[in-house]
Amino acid sequence: GAVVSQHPSRVICKSGTSVKIECRSLDFQATTMFWYRQFPKQSLMLMATSNEGSKATYEQGVEKDKFLINHASLTLSTLTVTSAHPEDSSFYICSARTDQGQPQHFGDGTRLSIL
Amino acid sequence: QKEVEQNSGPLSVPEGAIASLNCTYSDRVSQSFFWYRQYSGKSPELIMSIYSNGDKEDGRFTAQLNKASQYVSLLIRDSQPSDSATYLCAVPRGISSGSARQLTFGSGTQLTVLP
């Protein structure tokens, strides 16, 4: 149980393109989903927290107009990187959980490369 | 003091030995603790959760929690080369962070099991 599917697994695109990443909880209802970014040899950095039906909460330093998050249902959250540039190239990972105190379960991640 | 601290390693142990991974946390009210394993280029995978003082065993893995000392550890018995990965300790953020209780991750300990 507790499977989180993330799509796509890899994206290579030109600078200025907007990229949408989907995160789905397949066998449970995720009241909260999280989006992380991880640069090589660094730990996970939380970007934002999204609760179903409400606006995402962004961490300090993360531009909400750059990284658009939508959590329209209890099983789906999307992250859109708008007008991506090479410095946005990173490993983006989503996670989902049911309730507070429960562990987060991670998707397989999306490796984004902006040329 | 960092919220969650781990020895970054790298930690090398011979195959068959016990690998010991340590983590300290700063928030005394934390009630749940998680260990994740992350292979290079992959997303984190939950391997253990612990909520009460003492030991919790699951196969070759044992998590140990000492809330008085604010210390949680992970022991891997009979280490195998396939255990080589980065191990992340995660603790929910304090109550002051709001209801979402995001996880704070340690920087991870890189483990290498030598054949």
Contacts between the chains, C-beta under 8 A, distances in Angstrom:
chain1	res1	chain2	res2	distance
A	6	B	43	7.8
A	32	B	100	5.9
A	34	B	102	6.5
A	34	B	103	7.7
A	43	B	88	7.0
A	43	B	105	5.5
A	43	B	106	7.2
A	43	B	107	4.7
A	43	B	108	5.5
A	44	B	44	7.1
A	44	B	88	7.4
A	44	B	105	5.1
A	46	B	102	5.8
A	46	B	103	7.8
A	49	B	100	4.7
A	49	B	102	5.7
A	51	B	100	7.1
A	57	B	98	7.6
A	57	B	100	6.7
A	91	B	41	7.9
A	93	B	43	4.8
A	93	B	44	7.5
A	100	B	92	7.4
A	100	B	99	7.0
A	100	B	100	7.8
A	100	B	101	4.7
A	101	B	31	6.6
A	101	B	32	5.0
A	101	B	51	8.0
A	101	B	92	6.9
A	101	B	101	7.1
A	103	B	32	7.8
A	103	B	34	5.1
A	103	B	46	5.0
A	103	B	49	5.2
A	104	B	34	7.8
A	104	B	46	7.6
A	104	B	90	7.8
A	104	B	103	5.9
A	105	B	46	6.4
A	106	B	36	7.8
A	106	B	43	4.4
A	106	B	44	5.1
A	106	B	45	7.0
A	106	B	46	7.8
A	107	B	43	6.2
A	108	B	42	7.2
A	108	B	43	5.4
A	109	B	42	7.0
A	109	B	43	4.1
A	111	B	41	8.0
